[in-house]
């Protein structure tokens, strides 16, 4: 029998401490995921990606580092994962 179980190692919580890319309503952000709660996520060493370039390349074509940690509202996230 298949059962639905809740696992804290899935989704955002499972990516804690990893470099994660967030595709949001207007922009793409990337950085080390260091915080997660019901309303926002926190990125360390964040960057905003203005141009991706080919997804099979190691780095973004144009990613600008942001000066401090960055909070992203969960409601603005369309998709996320370890893309690079």
N, C-alpha and C positions, 0 to 999 in steps of 0.2 A: 504494500500500500504506500502510495506517495503521500507525504505529509508536508505541509507548509510550516517551516520553522523560521523564527526570527534569528538573524545572525548579525552580530555587531561588526563582523569582519567584512561586511559588504558595503557597497556604496561609498559615501564620503568618509565614514569612519574607518573603513578598510584601507583608505588611501592616505591616512595620516602619516606625516613624515616623508612622503614621496613628492616628486615634482609632478604637479598636476596642471592640466590645461582646462580652462573653463570657457566654453562658448556661451556667451551671454547675449542678451537682447540686442545690444549695440556693439560690443567689443569682445575681443578675445584676451583673456588674462592667463598668465602662467606663473608658477612659483611653488615653493615648498608649502604644502598644506600643513599648518600647525594648529589650527583650531576649527572646531565644528560645533554649531548649536542649531536650534530650531529656525533661527532667522538669518544667520550669516555664517560665512566661512572666513578664515584668516590665512593670508598668504605671507610667508617670509621671503625676502628677496624677490618681490613680484616684478613682472614686466607686463606691458601692454603690447599686444602683437598687432601691428598695423598692416603687415603683409606676411602671409604664411610661406609663400614659395611652395615647392613640392613637399608633400607630407612624408615622402620617403627619405628626405634629407635630415641630417642630424639636428640642424639649427633652423630657427625661423629666419626668413629673409630680412624682416625688419621688426625687431622686438626691442622696445625701449625700456630700460630699467626704470623703475619708480623709486623714489628716494627713501620710502619707509614701508613698513608692513601695510598691507591693504586688506580691508574687509570687503567682501562681496555679498550682496543680499541673495539668499537662496532663491527667492522668487524671480530673480533676473537670470538665473542659470538655465540654459536650454539643454546643454549636455556637458559632460566632463569625463576626464580620464587621463591616463598616462599616455599622452600622444607622442611626445619626443623622448 
